Amino acid sequence: MLYNSTQNKNEVVSAAQAIAQGISKDGGLFVPQEFPKYTQDDFKALLKLDYRGRAKKVFADFLTDFTADEIDDCVDSAYTAEKFGSENPAPMAHAELSGRELNILELWHGPTCAFKDMALQILPHFLTKSLKKTYDGKDAVILVATSGDTGKAALEGFKDVDHTNIIVFYPVDGVSPMQKHQMNTQEGKNVRVCAIKGNFDDAQTGVKKIFTTPEIAEKLEENNMLFSSANSINWGRLLPQIVYYISAYCDLVNEGRIAFGDKINVVVPTGNFGNILASYYASLMGLPVNKFICASNSNNVLTDFINTGVYDKNRHFYTTISPSMDILVSSNLERLLYKLSGDSDKTTREWMDALKSGGRYEVSEDVKALIADKFFGGCCDDEQTKATIKRLFDEDNYLCDTHTAVAVNVYEQYVEQTGDETPAVIASTASPYKFSKAVLEAVAPGCELPETEFDMVDKLNEISKAAVPAPLAGLKNKTARFFDVTEAASMPQYVLGALNIE
C-alpha cells in the first residue's frame, strides 16, 4: 500500500513516510493509491471481533510496512478500558426523538471527552514507529491548529512521548471555556499552547504555511528535527476514524438492529470534513452506506457546497455554541475532491489554488452529480441547536452536546425532505459537559447561570443526572500553565522560539 499527494501523483511514499511527514511538500494531502475491498466474508469475520480486533484488521490493510506485532502494540496501547472506560471505546447509545429511533455513536469516552481521542490516542504510537522507519534519530515537531477538541486530544496523546515536541494554536475567542482550560492546564515537558488573534482558519492556514516554508524546514533540519501534524491532514489521524464506522455497523448487526448487508445512513457534524470523509472511505472498502449526511452550524460553507458545487469561503464567520465546527476552510474536502475527480492531481491542484487565491472554486458538473448522489448537506443555527438538545432531553432523558445536536437536527431535516427511513448512525463527537453553559441554557431555559464553568458543570449534573466524565471533573482544581497569545502572522517566529531555534 503506497500513498501519493492529492496535488502531485509523482510524490509516492510509504505509510510510515506519510504519517511521519504529515503533509506533502507541495502542500497536498497523502491518500492511498487504492482501497482494500472487503467481501461479505470479511465483514462476517469482523462481526466476531471486538473493537481492537477490527482496528487491527483495518490497520494491517493500510499500514503494510508495519509488522503485525507493531500494529498489535499500537492498538493494545491506545484502546484500553482504563483510557476509554470500557472494552468498547466507541459504544452505541440508543435514544428516541419524535417516535424515531436514533443510533448515537458515542465517540467521546476517551481521556479528553471528544471524538479526537479515537485517533489521537493511537497516532503517537503510529508516529514513533514511523519515525524509526523513516527518520531514525530525528525529533518530530507536531504542529496543531485546533478549533477546540483536537488540541487537547493531541496534547494528551503526545505528552512526554520521546522524540516529540507538540505546539498547539487555538483562536483566542473561538473555543469553549472548558476546552481552553483543558489545553492551558496540560501537563507534559514537551508541550506548548498558544492562542492566536484570529479564528480557526487563520490558525490552520498559519500551520500549513509553516509546513511548506523551506527556510523553516531547513532550520529544523539543522537541529535534527522535522515537522509533522496531528490534524486530520495527517493520514495517521484519519485512518483510525475509518475503524469506528465499520465497528458501529458490526455492533448494529450484532445487536439485531439491522440485518447483515442492510444499508445505513451516516450523520456527521463536521467542519473540517475529516470525520465524514472517514465514513466515505469505509464505504469504498465495502461498508454499505446509502447516504452521507453532512451537518453544519451557521458556518454552512459545506452545506452550500454540497447543494451547489460552489465552495466559497468569502462569507461572514460566526462564533457559535458548537465551536469545533466554526470553520470555513475544510481541509479534508481536498481528499474527497481528488477521489471524485478520478484521482486527478491536476484538477485538485487547480481547485485548491483557486481557493488560496480567490477563496472560491466551482467543481465540474460530473463531480457535482457524484456529490448530489451520495451526500446531503444541512445546517442549523444556535437556537435550533439548543431546541434540539432540549427536545432530546425532555423526550428521552438523553443529554447531548452542541455538536451532536446539530447532527440530530440536520438528520431530522433530511428525513422530512426525503422520507428516507434507512437506519442512521449519528456521530456524537463530545461530552455535553465540555459545553456546559450552552447545554444548561438549552435544558433549563431561564435558570440563573452559575458564575464559573465548573459550577455550571455541577448545575447541569444536578438537573440531568448524567454522569460527569472523570477527566473533566478532575480539571476543576488544576492551575493554568500557558498564557501565550500571538498574532497569526507571528506563528513562525513563535514556533522557532518555542524550539529554541534562532
Secondary structure, DSSP 8 states (H G I E B T S, - for coil): --EEETTEEEEEE-HHHHHHH-S-TTS--EEESS-----HHHHHHHHTS-HHHHHHHHHHHH-TTS-HHHHHHHHHHHS-HHHHSSS-SS-EEEEEETTEEEEEEE---STTSBTTHHHHTTHHHHHHHHHHHHSTT-EEEEEEE-SSHHHHHHHHHHTT-TTEEEEEEEETTSS-HHHHHHHHT---TTEEEEEEES-HHHHHHHHHHHHT-HHHHHHHHHTTEEEEE-STTSHHHHHHHHHHHHHHHHHHHHTTSS-TT--EEEEEE-SSSHHHHHHHHHHHTT--EEEEEEEE-S--HHHHHHHHSEEE--S-----SSGGG--SS-TTHHHHHHHHTTS-HHHHHHHHHHHHHHSEEE--HHHHHHHHHHEEEEE--HHHHHHHHHHHHHHH-----HHHHHHHHHHHHHHHHH-----EEEEE-B-GGGGHHHHHHHHSTT----SSHHHHHHHHHHHH-----HHHHTTTT------EEEEGGGHHHHHHHHTT--
